[in-house]
Amino acid sequence: MAEVLSVILGGGKGTRLFPLTKTRSKPAVPFGGKYRIIDIPISNCINADLKQIYILTQFNSASLHIHLAHAYIFDHFSRGFVEILAAEQTHEHTSWFEGTADAVRKNLMHFKSQNPDYYIILSGDQLYRMDLRDMLLKHQESKAEISIACTPVTRNEASDFGILKANKSNSITEFLEKPGPTRDISDFKAPETMKMAKKKGELYLASMGIYIFNAKALEKCLDNEFTDFGKEIIPDVITKLKVNAYPFEGYWEDIGTITSFYEANLNLANIKPEFDVYDEEHPIYTQMYNLPPSKMNFSSMNESLAAEGCIVTNASITSSIVGVRTIIESGASLNGVVCMGADYYENEVQKQANRGERIPDVGIGKGAIIKGAIIDKNARIGEGCRIGIDNIVRTNGEYDNYAIVDGIIVVPKNAVLFPGTVI
């Protein structure tokens, strides 16, 4: 069997996901009640039996490192590993990673010792389920030196992606990085055969940021000063190497913004979600919490997910995600809420100490009403708080204990909203 290394890019500052990325990197952001975003690409690798995985990290990476250390431990006989390669200073390189290609280049010395035949390079902040083994087989059959996974997008979506033009044999002939909304890209239209039910009109092939490189081809591509795969490396090699497209028509979402992150989370709780976490054939792996089952006392839940260790009492929950260890008190109501849960349970001594200063307990207090919001981990929502339900003009921005991004209220990690707060 060919030797394959999977390289997952740990992301930069994640400014579009702020304030969720205030204390953590994008791939470390909690997702779906019990997962982290990084679990998606790692699970795709494991499900394809590609278990030699490197994670390249740089910014706000402590939370990500802790999660990876607790979640991914392979036995000695599988030869599998999930190894972290953080940005480091060496005699050859003294700077931070300056882009996706630069990050891989600065770690080639670590990769070469494995003597791989192929590299699979993945983004650490996308939501999809792909058979990477099939992509590898198609890459081998095509005799390509590079394969790029691509998915159909509308003209409006194409503005923010790298757009490919491929012939009937899937060889890529042109590549255009982020053409913007006004440029004429009509000659980049996807073949008529690539139609998706949920997307109407003209479609274009967008790069998913998922690449397979022959080992020698990758070394050749990085023998320069280019720092980014999409902006520089791929456009440069289209005419020099055989580059193939791997069309992917399944669900794929770049959850790099607050809006896309919020919508992708809530979609998990739909009766027929676009991304099904209940697929036993292709599970999503994550850290084992060893928490008790969630307890529901006189409560109603509709089209919602609840992770382990929650205690919900006399509450109404609709179209929401309830993360690990979430405590929801009597009379609370959640509608369209992504609640990430908590890292710990408070004991009675801690609760009494906080009450002396009127600091609410971790979780959702009595009678709190919340709509259209993201509640990050360990947040304290006091009794009688009203979030997102009153006719208040909400301007995007960062405030004392919350932020508003594209109309979505975000209560950051460890935030305290005192009883009666109205947002």
Secondary structure, 3 states (H helix, E strand, C coil): CCCEEEEEECCCCCHHHCCCCCCCCHHHCEECCCEECCHHHHHHHHHCCCCEEEEEECCCCHHHHHHHHHHCCCCCCCCCEEEEEECCCCCCCCCCCCCHHHHHHCCHHHHHCCCCCEEEEEECCEEECCCHHHHHHHHHHHCCCEEEEEEEEEHHHHCCCEEEEECCCCEEEEEEECCCCCCCCHHHECCCCCCECCECCCEEEEEEEEEEEEHHHHHHHCCCCCCCHHHHHHHHHCCCCCEEEEECCCCEEECCCHHHHHHHHHHCCCCCCCCCCCCCCCCCCCCCCCCCCCEEECCEEECCEECCCCEEECCEEECCEECCCCEECCCCEEEEEEECCCCCCCCHHHHHHHHCCCCCCCEECCCCEEEEEEECCCCEECCCCEECCCCCCCCCEECCCCEEECCEEEECCCCEECCCCEC
